[in-house]
């Protein structure tokens, strides 16, 4: 795809983008990756199977799982704080 400036850029789906962020989490920053995954989990337009299939292809399944687990725990903690539980 070309940008409005005529530069060629690659366009991927959301799942590939999340995997790319996990792959470069040291450069991106773990908080940024966690925020993206929390948004992904909370969103409605997602394909979790595709996400974990990509993770397997890129050999980052364990890293993605760790971020996924932390994001889920953070989301649960936020809900508990909001409900007072």
Protein Blocks (a to p, Z undefined) as FASTA:
>chain_A
ZZfkopacddddfklmmmmmmmmmmmnopklmmmmmmmmmmpmbdcfklmmmmmmmnopm
mmmmmmmmmmmmmmmmmmmmmnoZZ
